[in-house]
Amino acid sequence: MEKKKIIVLTGGGTLGHVTPHMALIPHLMEQGYEIHYIGTETGMEVEKIRSIPGVIYHAVKTGKLRRYFSWQNFVDPFRVIAGAVQSARLMGKLHPQVVFSKGGFVAVPVVFGAWIHRVPVLCHESDLTPGLANRLCKPFATRMVTTFPECAAALGSKAETVGTPLRPDLFSGSREAGLALAHFDGKKPVLLMMGGSSGAQSVNKALREALKDLTEDFDVLHLCGRGNLDPQLEQVKGYTQIEFLDRELPDVLACADLVLSRAGSNALMEFQALDKPMLLIPYPKGASRGDQILNARSMEKRGLCRVLLQENMTAETLTKALRDTWKDRDVLKAAVKAAPPADATERVLELIEEIRKK
């Protein structure tokens, strides 16, 4: 009789560290896994994962690894140590055969705790360069998988480029339902602006300043982020603003003909998998470690998108870049179809089984 299959999933802090798990969980359940998730006490993953029936959530203490001066830098190392102790105890209690880590600060103590108990670990890195959490996890990981080939090369022999696990419901959207949600008639192409789960203030501002010109060519559906609605624009014809979508997102993506977005890796893989022409405005280096700029440039180099840097963005340059991207849509779609698959769900599941059985 085969031993009960138990897996621990970990990763958190942002939605990008959670959505790949949500893609894998239904398949893991079908394969008979008992699924435990180790996450933060207050991160975005708490609400998302705890709402999934059959997944057992465990919260551990975490500390953020900041690259700037903060008094929290003197406290958080002790939180990381406490989280590692908690994680090690959980590994001893749960006896999983495998851990899948999506990164984020919570992953570091969990992966270390797994290593102490000799539990094999598969780590996934979304960005073009390895994040600090995954660099710290690398010595304790059995295998590593990446979205970008440049990242796999940087991580060495343990790493393989596979893409990103994508939720199956992403491909089940209805264009008609998306148009109805946005109150568009479908006569104009739909420009969808997405800024991530919390919005993108500078892009929101430039897009709104360009609305008069853009609505001549497009119906504009603007996912602006929570707290970012502008009541003065409610009556603008051809413009719909929505703070945040969850279950309706596949419908909105299905109705989008052109996407304006930041350059978070998971979103890029979703757009690529759906064959969407993209104009990317990555977060500038001063606001992040520069990973989005690298993500966008890699996609641009392969002909999969167009890029406008934030420092060059005005209402005028944004309008021109969007029109140029729309003009090049057939070229962009052809490059996307010729690229390796963006959805890594099947390969990640294969690797989980492979390292579990070793």
C-alpha positions as CSV (number, residue, x, y, z in Angstrom):
1,M,0.0,0.0,0.0
2,E,1.4,3.4,-1.0
3,K,2.2,5.8,1.7
4,K,-0.2,8.8,2.1
5,K,1.0,11.6,-0.1
6,I,1.6,14.9,1.8
7,I,2.9,18.1,0.3
8,V,3.7,21.5,1.8
9,L,3.3,24.6,-0.3
10,T,4.8,27.9,0.7
11,G,5.2,31.4,-0.6
12,G,3.6,34.7,0.1
13,G,3.6,38.4,0.6
14,T,2.2,39.3,-2.9
15,L,-0.4,37.8,-5.2
16,G,2.4,36.7,-7.6
17,H,3.6,34.3,-4.9
18,V,0.2,32.8,-4.5
19,T,-1.5,32.4,-7.9
20,P,0.8,29.6,-9.1
21,H,-0.2,27.6,-6.1
22,M,-3.8,28.1,-6.9
23,A,-3.1,26.7,-10.3
24,L,-1.5,23.5,-8.9
25,I,-3.9,22.8,-6.0
26,P,-6.8,21.3,-8.0
27,H,-4.4,19.0,-9.8
28,L,-2.6,18.0,-6.5
29,M,-6.0,17.2,-5.0
30,E,-6.9,15.0,-8.0
31,Q,-3.6,13.1,-7.4
32,G,-4.6,12.4,-3.8
33,Y,-2.3,14.8,-2.0
34,E,-2.9,16.0,1.5
35,I,-2.1,19.7,1.1
36,H,-0.6,22.0,3.7
37,Y,0.2,25.6,3.1
38,I,2.8,27.5,5.2
39,G,2.4,31.2,4.8
40,T,2.7,34.6,6.6
41,E,0.4,35.7,9.4
42,T,-0.9,38.8,7.5
43,G,0.0,38.5,3.8
44,M,-2.2,38.3,0.8
45,E,-2.0,34.5,0.8
46,V,-3.9,34.2,4.1
47,E,-7.3,35.1,2.7
48,K,-6.7,33.4,-0.7
49,I,-5.5,30.0,0.6
50,R,-7.7,29.7,3.7
51,S,-10.7,30.0,1.4
52,I,-9.8,26.8,-0.5
53,P,-11.6,23.8,0.9
54,G,-9.2,20.9,1.7
55,V,-6.1,23.0,2.1
56,I,-4.7,23.3,5.7
57,Y,-3.1,26.7,6.4
58,H,-0.3,27.2,8.9
59,A,1.0,30.7,9.7
60,V,4.6,31.3,10.7
61,K,6.6,34.4,11.7
62,T,8.5,36.1,8.9
63,G,10.8,39.1,8.5
64,K,11.3,41.3,5.4
65,L,14.8,41.4,4.0
66,R,15.0,45.1,3.2
67,R,17.7,46.8,1.0
68,Y,17.2,50.2,2.8
69,F,17.7,51.4,6.4
70,S,14.8,50.6,8.7
71,W,14.6,49.9,12.4
72,Q,12.7,46.8,11.5
73,N,16.0,45.4,10.1
74,F,17.1,44.9,13.7
75,V,13.9,43.1,14.6
76,D,13.1,41.0,11.6
77,P,16.2,38.6,11.7
78,F,14.7,37.3,15.0
79,R,11.4,36.8,13.3
80,V,13.1,34.8,10.5
81,I,14.8,32.6,13.2
82,A,11.4,32.1,14.9
83,G,9.8,31.3,11.6
84,A,12.5,28.7,10.9
85,V,12.0,27.1,14.3
86,Q,8.2,27.0,13.7
87,S,8.7,25.6,10.2
88,A,11.1,22.9,11.3
89,R,8.5,21.8,14.0
90,L,5.8,21.7,11.4
91,M,8.0,19.5,9.1
92,G,8.6,17.1,12.0
93,K,4.8,17.0,12.7
94,L,3.5,16.8,9.2
95,H,6.1,14.5,7.6
96,P,5.6,15.7,4.0
97,Q,7.4,14.0,1.2
98,V,7.9,17.2,-0.8
99,V,7.8,21.0,-0.5
100,F,7.0,23.4,-3.4
101,S,8.1,26.9,-2.7
102,K,7.1,29.9,-4.8
103,G,9.4,32.4,-3.0
104,G,8.8,35.4,-1.0
105,F,10.2,36.0,2.5
106,V,8.1,33.3,4.2
107,A,9.8,30.7,1.9
108,V,13.2,31.1,3.5
109,P,12.4,29.6,7.0
110,V,10.1,27.0,5.4
111,V,12.8,25.7,3.0
112,F,15.4,25.7,5.7
113,G,13.0,23.8,8.0
114,A,12.4,21.2,5.2
115,W,16.2,20.8,4.7
116,I,16.6,20.1,8.4
117,H,14.2,17.2,8.1
118,R,15.6,16.0,4.7
119,V,12.4,16.9,2.9
120,P,13.1,17.5,-0.8
121,V,12.2,21.0,-2.1
122,L,11.2,22.3,-5.5
123,C,11.6,26.1,-5.8
124,H,10.1,28.3,-8.5
125,E,11.5,31.7,-9.5
126,S,9.3,34.0,-11.6
127,D,11.7,36.8,-12.4
128,L,14.5,37.1,-14.8
129,T,17.1,37.3,-12.0
130,P,16.8,35.2,-8.8
131,G,15.2,37.1,-6.0
132,L,17.0,37.3,-2.6
133,A,14.6,34.7,-1.0
134,N,15.4,32.1,-3.7
135,R,19.1,32.8,-3.6
136,L,19.0,32.1,0.1
137,C,16.9,28.9,-0.5
138,K,19.1,27.6,-3.4
139,P,21.6,25.6,-1.2
140,F,18.7,23.8,0.5
141,A,16.6,23.1,-2.6
142,T,16.6,19.8,-4.5
143,R,15.5,21.3,-7.8
144,M,14.7,24.8,-9.1
145,V,12.4,25.9,-11.9
146,T,12.2,29.3,-13.6
147,T,10.0,31.4,-15.9
148,F,12.9,32.9,-17.8
149,P,15.9,31.1,-19.4
150,E,18.3,33.8,-18.1
151,C,17.3,33.0,-14.5
152,A,17.9,29.2,-15.0
153,A,21.4,30.0,-16.4
154,A,22.1,32.1,-13.3
155,L,21.0,29.4,-10.9
156,G,23.1,26.7,-12.4
157,S,22.6,22.9,-12.8
158,K,19.7,22.6,-10.4
159,A,17.5,24.9,-12.5
160,E,15.2,24.3,-15.5
161,T,13.1,26.8,-17.5
162,V,9.5,25.8,-17.5
163,G,7.3,28.9,-17.4
164,T,4.7,29.6,-14.7
165,P,1.8,27.4,-13.4
166,L,-1.4,29.1,-14.6
167,R,-4.9,28.7,-13.3
168,P,-7.1,26.7,-15.7
169,D,-10.0,29.2,-15.3
170,L,-7.8,31.8,-17.0
171,F,-8.7,30.1,-20.3
172,S,-12.4,29.8,-19.7
173,G,-13.4,33.5,-20.0
174,S,-16.2,34.8,-22.1
175,R,-15.7,37.9,-24.3
176,E,-19.4,38.6,-24.2
177,A,-19.4,38.5,-20.4
178,G,-16.4,40.8,-20.2
179,L,-18.0,43.3,-22.6
180,A,-21.2,43.3,-20.6
181,L,-19.3,43.8,-17.3
182,A,-17.5,46.9,-18.9
183,H,-20.7,48.1,-20.6
184,F,-19.0,48.1,-24.0
185,D,-20.7,47.1,-27.3
186,G,-17.6,45.5,-28.9
187,K,-17.5,47.9,-31.8
188,K,-14.1,49.3,-30.8
189,P,-11.0,47.2,-29.7
190,V,-10.8,47.0,-25.9
191,L,-7.7,48.3,-24.2
192,L,-7.2,46.7,-20.8
193,M,-5.0,48.5,-18.3
194,M,-3.8,46.3,-15.3
195,G,-1.5,47.7,-12.7
196,G,-1.2,44.7,-10.3
197,S,-3.3,44.0,-7.2
198,S,-2.6,47.5,-5.7
199,G,-2.7,49.5,-9.0
200,A,0.0,51.6,-10.5
201,Q,-0.4,55.3,-9.7
202,S,1.8,56.9,-12.3
203,V,0.4,54.7,-15.1
204,N,-3.2,55.4,-13.8
205,K,-2.5,59.1,-14.0
206,A,-1.0,59.1,-17.5
207,L,-3.8,56.8,-18.8
208,R,-6.4,59.1,-17.5
209,E,-4.7,62.2,-18.9
210,A,-4.7,60.4,-22.3
211,L,-8.3,59.3,-22.2
212,K,-9.6,61.9,-24.7
213,D,-7.3,60.7,-27.4
214,L,-7.4,57.0,-26.5
215,T,-11.2,56.7,-26.5
216,E,-11.2,57.8,-30.1
217,D,-9.6,54.4,-31.0
218,F,-10.4,52.2,-28.0
219,D,-12.9,51.3,-25.3
220,V,-10.7,51.5,-22.2
221,L,-11.2,49.1,-19.3
222,H,-9.1,50.3,-16.4
223,L,-8.3,48.0,-13.4
224,C,-7.0,50.8,-11.3
225,G,-6.4,49.1,-7.9
226,R,-8.3,49.4,-4.6
227,G,-8.9,53.0,-3.5
228,N,-8.0,54.5,-6.9
229,L,-11.3,55.2,-8.5
230,D,-11.8,58.7,-9.9
231,P,-15.5,59.7,-9.4
232,Q,-15.0,62.6,-11.9
233,L,-14.5,60.1,-14.8
234,E,-17.6,58.0,-14.1
235,Q,-19.5,59.4,-17.1
236,V,-16.7,59.4,-19.7
237,K,-17.9,57.5,-22.7
238,G,-15.8,54.5,-23.6
239,Y,-14.1,54.3,-20.2
240,T,-14.8,51.9,-17.4
241,Q,-12.8,51.9,-14.1
242,I,-12.9,49.0,-11.7
243,E,-10.8,48.7,-8.5
244,F,-10.2,44.9,-8.5
245,L,-11.5,41.7,-10.1
246,D,-11.1,38.1,-9.1
247,R,-13.6,35.6,-10.5
248,E,-14.6,37.9,-13.4
249,L,-10.9,38.4,-14.5
250,P,-11.0,35.6,-17.1
251,D,-14.0,37.3,-18.8
252,V,-12.2,40.7,-18.8
253,L,-9.1,39.1,-20.3
254,A,-11.2,37.4,-22.9
255,C,-12.6,40.7,-24.1
256,A,-9.3,42.6,-24.1
257,D,-7.7,43.2,-27.5
258,L,-4.7,45.1,-26.2
259,V,-3.1,45.1,-22.7
260,L,-1.3,47.9,-20.9
261,S,0.5,46.5,-17.8
262,R,3.3,46.6,-15.4
263,A,5.8,43.7,-16.0
264,G,5.2,41.3,-13.1
265,S,6.3,37.9,-14.3
266,N,3.0,36.0,-13.5
267,A,0.9,38.5,-15.4
268,L,3.2,38.4,-18.4
269,M,2.9,34.6,-18.6
270,E,-0.9,34.9,-18.4
271,F,-1.0,37.5,-21.2
272,Q,1.4,35.4,-23.3
273,A,-0.7,32.3,-22.8
274,L,-3.7,34.2,-23.9
275,D,-2.0,35.6,-27.0
276,K,-2.5,39.3,-26.0
277,P,-0.5,42.1,-27.6
278,M,1.2,43.9,-24.7
279,L,2.7,47.3,-23.9
280,L,4.6,47.1,-20.7
281,I,5.6,49.9,-18.3
282,P,7.8,48.2,-15.8
283,Y,8.3,49.5,-12.3
284,P,11.4,51.8,-12.3
285,K,14.5,50.6,-10.5
286,G,14.1,53.2,-7.7
287,A,10.8,51.6,-6.8
288,S,12.0,48.0,-6.9
289,R,15.1,45.9,-7.4
290,G,14.7,46.4,-11.2
291,D,13.3,42.9,-11.9
292,Q,10.3,44.2,-13.9
293,I,12.6,46.2,-16.2
294,L,14.6,43.0,-16.9
295,N,11.4,40.9,-17.4
296,A,10.1,43.4,-19.9
297,R,13.4,43.7,-21.8
298,S,13.7,39.9,-22.1
299,M,10.1,39.7,-23.5
300,E,10.8,42.7,-25.8
301,K,14.1,41.1,-27.1
302,R,12.1,38.0,-28.1
303,G,9.5,40.1,-29.9
304,L,6.7,39.3,-27.5
305,C,5.8,42.9,-26.4
306,R,6.6,46.6,-26.6
307,V,8.1,48.5,-23.7
308,L,7.8,52.1,-22.5
309,L,9.9,53.1,-19.6
310,Q,8.2,55.1,-16.9
311,E,10.7,57.9,-17.0
312,N,9.7,58.4,-20.7
313,M,6.0,58.2,-20.1
314,T,3.7,61.1,-20.6
315,A,0.1,61.2,-21.8
316,E,1.4,61.8,-25.3
317,T,4.1,59.1,-25.3
318,L,1.7,56.6,-23.8
319,T,-0.9,57.3,-26.5
320,K,1.7,56.9,-29.3
321,A,3.1,53.7,-27.8
322,L,-0.3,52.2,-27.4
323,R,-1.2,53.0,-31.0
324,D,2.1,51.7,-32.3
325,T,1.6,48.5,-30.3
326,W,-1.9,48.0,-31.7
327,K,-0.5,48.6,-35.2
328,D,2.1,45.8,-34.6
329,R,-0.4,43.4,-33.0
330,D,-0.2,40.7,-35.7
331,V,3.6,40.6,-35.5
332,L,3.4,40.4,-31.7
333,K,0.9,37.6,-31.8
334,A,3.0,35.6,-34.3
335,A,6.0,35.8,-32.0
336,V,3.9,34.7,-29.0
337,K,2.6,31.7,-30.9
338,A,6.2,30.7,-31.8
339,A,7.5,31.1,-28.2
340,P,7.8,28.1,-25.8
341,P,4.6,27.5,-23.7
342,A,4.0,29.9,-20.9
343,D,2.0,27.5,-18.8
344,A,4.3,25.3,-16.6
345,T,1.5,23.5,-14.7
346,E,2.1,20.1,-16.2
347,R,5.9,20.2,-15.9
348,V,5.9,21.4,-12.3
349,L,3.5,18.5,-11.4
350,E,5.9,16.0,-13.1
351,L,8.8,17.4,-11.1
352,I,6.9,17.3,-7.8
353,E,6.2,13.6,-8.4
354,E,9.7,12.9,-9.5
355,I,11.4,14.4,-6.4
356,R,8.8,12.9,-4.1
357,K,9.6,9.4,-5.2
358,K,13.4,9.8,-4.9
